[in-house]
Amino acid sequence: MVLRRGLAFHVVLANVLAMGTATSVNYYLNRIWSFNSKAKVGRSLTLYLSLILFNMFFTSFMINLLVSWGMMDFWAKFLMMGLATLWNYIIYRQVIFK
């Protein structure tokens, strides 16, 4: 919201930058702390980044669509991040950090 409302970035650009900033920290914390993974770094990082790219494009598309339908940008972002969190956890546990 700082990028969107404070700096007047377009909703898609704000989403891409926010997700990009969080990616490095999230990978490290998920690998080490959340899942205590022993998976090969190259494999897990490649899968993780692939999922992040999918999330970035899909959620940006959906946020933009929801905003164009009249939903407030905050709620569109909130909804899509909630859904992404659900499917990410399943994929992290079953595929990426297994």
URFEN-V540602 format. One record per backbone hydrogen bond with DSSP energy under -0.5 kcal/mol. NH is the residue of the N-H (numbers start at 1). CO is the residue of the C=O. Records with the same first field share a line. If there is no record, write none. Layout:
BEGIN
NH = CO, CO
END
This chain:
BEGIN
5 = 1
6 = 1
7 = 2
9 = 3
14 = 10
15 = 11
16 = 12
17 = 13
18 = 14
19 = 15
20 = 16
21 = 17
22 = 18
23 = 19
24 = 20
25 = 21
26 = 22
27 = 23
28 = 24
29 = 25
30 = 26
31 = 27
32 = 28
33 = 29
34 = 29
35 = 30
37 = 31
44 = 40
45 = 41
46 = 42
47 = 43
48 = 44
49 = 45
50 = 46
51 = 47
52 = 48
53 = 49
54 = 50
55 = 51
56 = 52
57 = 53
58 = 54
59 = 55
60 = 56
61 = 57
62 = 58
63 = 59
64 = 60
65 = 61
66 = 62
67 = 63
68 = 64
69 = 65
70 = 67
71 = 66
76 = 72
77 = 73
78 = 74
79 = 75
80 = 76
81 = 77
82 = 78
83 = 79
84 = 80
85 = 81
86 = 82
87 = 83
88 = 84
89 = 85
90 = 86
91 = 87
92 = 88
93 = 89
94 = 90
95 = 91
96 = 91
97 = 92
98 = 95
END
